[in-house]
Amino acid sequence: MARKPKAYVAALPLSSLPELQELLSRFCGGEAPRGNVVMVRLGDAAVTALDQLVEAALFGSRSEAAAFLLGAGIEAQRELFARVGKHSAEIKRIRQSLKRDALVALRGAAARSQHSRSSRKSQEE
């Protein structure tokens, strides 16, 4: 008996529709391609939500849906990122200063320890 060929229905994700590409592009990579890979662990609820967006053909993949949601979240928290951005240069400067101070202290402690060992050794002889 001959097998019937299976019929496949291809659904185009909304992200492929020209009307939505402009809207979605600002969250999904826009001008620059999404070339950065970020590994992330997600709970079941988050994966289910991504899968729902893909199954509904709103996005072509979990990756595309996640990129959109992440971009939208960043956009929604724009004020927070503006505040963080103002302070990030200062935080970087403080971290570098702390690192220099710690290295000076550790080198000093190592030198004192070396000097102390040398003094004890010469007293024993």
Phi and psi in degrees as GROMACS dihedral restraints (atoms count N, CA, C in turn):
[ dihedral_restraints ]
;  ai    aj    ak    al  type     phi  dphi    fc
    3     4     5     6     1   -76.6    20    10
    4     5     6     7     1   140.6    20    10
    6     7     8     9     1   -84.7    20    10
    7     8     9    10     1   140.9    20    10
    9    10    11    12     1   -78.5    20    10
   10    11    12    13     1   135.1    20    10
   12    13    14    15     1   -66.7    20    10
   13    14    15    16     1   142.5    20    10
   15    16    17    18     1   -78.1    20    10
   16    17    18    19     1   141.6    20    10
   18    19    20    21     1   -97.6    20    10
   19    20    21    22     1   131.2    20    10
   21    22    23    24     1  -111.1    20    10
   22    23    24    25     1   135.2    20    10
   24    25    26    27     1  -108.0    20    10
   25    26    27    28     1   121.8    20    10
   27    28    29    30     1   -98.1    20    10
   28    29    30    31     1   120.9    20    10
   30    31    32    33     1  -101.1    20    10
   31    32    33    34     1   128.4    20    10
   33    34    35    36     1   -82.4    20    10
   34    35    36    37     1   131.2    20    10
   36    37    38    39     1   -66.8    20    10
   37    38    39    40     1   152.5    20    10
   39    40    41    42     1   -56.1    20    10
   40    41    42    43     1   -30.8    20    10
   42    43    44    45     1   -65.0    20    10
   43    44    45    46     1   -12.9    20    10
   45    46    47    48     1   -93.2    20    10
   46    47    48    49     1    -7.9    20    10
   48    49    50    51     1   -79.4    20    10
   49    50    51    52     1   129.4    20    10
   51    52    53    54     1   -54.7    20    10
   52    53    54    55     1   -36.0    20    10
   54    55    56    57     1   -64.5    20    10
   55    56    57    58     1   -31.1    20    10
   57    58    59    60     1   -96.3    20    10
   58    59    60    61     1   -15.9    20    10
   60    61    62    63     1   -59.0    20    10
   61    62    63    64     1   -41.7    20    10
   63    64    65    66     1   -64.3    20    10
   64    65    66    67     1   -43.7    20    10
   66    67    68    69     1   -63.0    20    10
   67    68    69    70     1   -46.6    20    10
   69    70    71    72     1   -77.1    20    10
   70    71    72    73     1   -26.7    20    10
   72    73    74    75     1   -62.2    20    10
   73    74    75    76     1   -32.5    20    10
   75    76    77    78     1   -67.4    20    10
   76    77    78    79     1   -20.3    20    10
   78    79    80    81     1  -102.6    20    10
   79    80    81    82     1   -23.1    20    10
   81    82    83    84     1  -104.1    20    10
   82    83    84    85     1    11.4    20    10
   84    85    86    87     1   127.5    20    10
   85    86    87    88     1   -31.6    20    10
   87    88    89    90     1    49.0    20    10
   88    89    90    91     1  -116.4    20    10
   90    91    92    93     1   -67.3    20    10
   91    92    93    94     1   -40.2    20    10
   93    94    95    96     1   -98.0    20    10
   94    95    96    97     1   138.9    20    10
   96    97    98    99     1   -67.9    20    10
   97    98    99   100     1   155.6    20    10
   99   100   101   102     1   -80.6    20    10
  100   101   102   103     1    80.4    20    10
  102   103   104   105     1   -97.6    20    10
  103   104   105   106     1    -6.1    20    10
  105   106   107   108     1   -93.4    20    10
  106   107   108   109     1   133.5    20    10
  108   109   110   111     1  -103.3    20    10
  109   110   111   112     1   129.9    20    10
  111   112   113   114     1  -127.4    20    10
  112   113   114   115     1   121.4    20    10
  114   115   116   117     1   -86.9    20    10
  115   116   117   118     1   134.3    20    10
  117   118   119   120     1  -143.4    20    10
  118   119   120   121     1   141.0    20    10
  120   121   122   123     1   -95.8    20    10
  121   122   123   124     1   131.7    20    10
  123   124   125   126     1  -123.2    20    10
  124   125   126   127     1   151.6    20    10
  126   127   128   129     1   -78.3    20    10
  127   128   129   130     1   169.7    20    10
  129   130   131   132     1   -59.0    20    10
  130   131   132   133     1   -40.1    20    10
  132   133   134   135     1   -63.4    20    10
  133   134   135   136     1   -41.2    20    10
  135   136   137   138     1   -66.7    20    10
  136   137   138   139     1   -41.8    20    10
  138   139   140   141     1   -65.5    20    10
  139   140   141   142     1   -39.6    20    10
  141   142   143   144     1   -60.9    20    10
  142   143   144   145     1   -42.7    20    10
  144   145   146   147     1   -63.2    20    10
  145   146   147   148     1   -43.4    20    10
  147   148   149   150     1   -62.0    20    10
  148   149   150   151     1   -45.3    20    10
  150   151   152   153     1   -61.7    20    10
  151   152   153   154     1   -36.6    20    10
  153   154   155   156     1   -63.4    20    10
  154   155   156   157     1   -41.3    20    10
  156   157   158   159     1   -65.2    20    10
  157   158   159   160     1   -38.0    20    10
  159   160   161   162     1   -71.4    20    10
  160   161   162   163     1   -46.1    20    10
  162   163   164   165     1   -62.3    20    10
  163   164   165   166     1   -32.3    20    10
  165   166   167   168     1   -78.3    20    10
  166   167   168   169     1    -0.3    20    10
  168   169   170   171     1    64.8    20    10
  169   170   171   172     1    27.0    20    10
  171   172   173   174     1   -78.8    20    10
  172   173   174   175     1   -31.0    20    10
  174   175   176   177     1  -135.4    20    10
  175   176   177   178     1   155.2    20    10
  177   178   179   180     1   -82.9    20    10
  178   179   180   181     1   -15.8    20    10
  180   181   182   183     1  -158.7    20    10
  181   182   183   184     1   164.9    20    10
  183   184   185   186     1   -59.8    20    10
  184   185   186   187     1   -40.1    20    10
  186   187   188   189     1   -59.9    20    10
  187   188   189   190     1   -45.4    20    10
  189   190   191   192     1   -65.1    20    10
  190   191   192   193     1   -42.8    20    10
  192   193   194   195     1   -64.1    20    10
  193   194   195   196     1   -43.7    20    10
  195   196   197   198     1   -64.7    20    10
  196   197   198   199     1   -40.6    20    10
  198   199   200   201     1   -61.9    20    10
  199   200   201   202     1   -41.8    20    10
  201   202   203   204     1   -62.1    20    10
  202   203   204   205     1   -49.0    20    10
  204   205   206   207     1   -64.5    20    10
  205   206   207   208     1   -38.8    20    10
  207   208   209   210     1   -65.7    20    10
  208   209   210   211     1   -45.2    20    10
  210   211   212   213     1   -61.1    20    10
  211   212   213   214     1   -42.2    20    10
  213   214   215   216     1   -65.3    20    10
  214   215   216   217     1   -37.7    20    10
  216   217   218   219     1   -65.4    20    10
  217   218   219   220     1   -41.8    20    10
  219   220   221   222     1   -63.3    20    10
  220   221   222   223     1   -43.4    20    10
  222   223   224   225     1   -61.5    20    10
  223   224   225   226     1   -41.1    20    10
  225   226   227   228     1   -67.0    20    10
  226   227   228   229     1   -27.3    20    10
  228   229   230   231     1  -105.6    20    10
  229   230   231   232     1    29.6    20    10
  231   232   233   234     1   -52.7    20    10
  232   233   234   235     1   -41.2    20    10
  234   235   236   237     1   -63.2    20    10
  235   236   237   238     1   -42.6    20    10
  237   238   239   240     1   -60.3    20    10
  238   239   240   241     1   -47.1    20    10
  240   241   242   243     1   -66.0    20    10
  241   242   243   244     1   -31.2    20    10
  243   244   245   246     1   -65.1    20    10
  244   245   246   247     1   -42.9    20    10
  246   247   248   249     1   -64.8    20    10
  247   248   249   250     1   -45.4    20    10
  249   250   251   252     1   -62.1    20    10
  250   251   252   253     1   -42.5    20    10
  252   253   254   255     1   -60.1    20    10
  253   254   255   256     1   -38.2    20    10
  255   256   257   258     1   -60.8    20    10
  256   257   258   259     1   -36.6    20    10
  258   259   260   261     1   -94.8    20    10
  259   260   261   262     1   -12.0    20    10
  261   262   263   264     1   -63.7    20    10
  262   263   264   265     1   -37.6    20    10
  264   265   266   267     1   -64.6    20    10
  265   266   267   268     1   -40.8    20    10
  267   268   269   270     1   -66.3    20    10
  268   269   270   271     1   -41.7    20    10
  270   271   272   273     1   -61.3    20    10
  271   272   273   274     1   -43.1    20    10
  273   274   275   276     1   -61.6    20    10
  274   275   276   277     1   -44.0    20    10
  276   277   278   279     1   -62.8    20    10
  277   278   279   280     1   -43.5    20    10
  279   280   281   282     1   -64.9    20    10
  280   281   282   283     1   -41.7    20    10
  282   283   284   285     1   -62.2    20    10
  283   284   285   286     1   -42.1    20    10
  285   286   287   288     1   -64.7    20    10
  286   287   288   289     1   -40.4    20    10
  288   289   290   291     1   -64.1    20    10
  289   290   291   292     1   -43.9    20    10
  291   292   293   294     1   -62.0    20    10
  292   293   294   295     1   -41.1    20    10
  294   295   296   297     1   -62.9    20    10
  295   296   297   298     1   -43.9    20    10
  297   298   299   300     1   -62.2    20    10
  298   299   300   301     1   -45.4    20    10
  300   301   302   303     1   -61.1    20    10
  301   302   303   304     1   -42.2    20    10
  303   304   305   306     1   -64.8    20    10
  304   305   306   307     1   -41.6    20    10
  306   307   308   309     1   -63.8    20    10
  307   308   309   310     1   -41.5    20    10
  309   310   311   312     1   -61.6    20    10
  310   311   312   313     1   -45.9    20    10
  312   313   314   315     1   -63.5    20    10
  313   314   315   316     1   -43.4    20    10
  315   316   317   318     1   -66.7    20    10
  316   317   318   319     1   -39.5    20    10
  318   319   320   321     1   -65.6    20    10
  319   320   321   322     1   -39.5    20    10
  321   322   323   324     1   -63.3    20    10
  322   323   324   325     1   -42.7    20    10
  324   325   326   327     1   -64.4    20    10
  325   326   327   328     1   -40.4    20    10
  327   328   329   330     1   -65.5    20    10
  328   329   330   331     1   -39.9    20    10
  330   331   332   333     1   -66.8    20    10
  331   332   333   334     1   -41.8    20    10
  333   334   335   336     1   -64.1    20    10
  334   335   336   337     1   -40.5    20    10
  336   337   338   339     1   -63.6    20    10
  337   338   339   340     1   -42.9    20    10
  339   340   341   342     1   -64.3    20    10
  340   341   342   343     1   -42.8    20    10
  342   343   344   345     1   -64.2    20    10
  343   344   345   346     1   -41.0    20    10
  345   346   347   348     1   -63.7    20    10
  346   347   348   349     1   -42.1    20    10
  348   349   350   351     1   -64.2    20    10
  349   350   351   352     1   -41.0    20    10
  351   352   353   354     1   -65.1    20    10
  352   353   354   355     1   -39.7    20    10
  354   355   356   357     1   -64.9    20    10
  355   356   357   358     1   -45.9    20    10
  357   358   359   360     1   -61.7    20    10
  358   359   360   361     1   -40.7    20    10
  360   361   362   363     1   -64.2    20    10
  361   362   363   364     1   -42.4    20    10
  363   364   365   366     1   -70.7    20    10
  364   365   366   367     1   -30.0    20    10
  366   367   368   369     1   -71.1    20    10
  367   368   369   370     1   -31.7    20    10
  369   370   371   372     1   -71.5    20    10
  370   371   372   373     1   -28.0    20    10
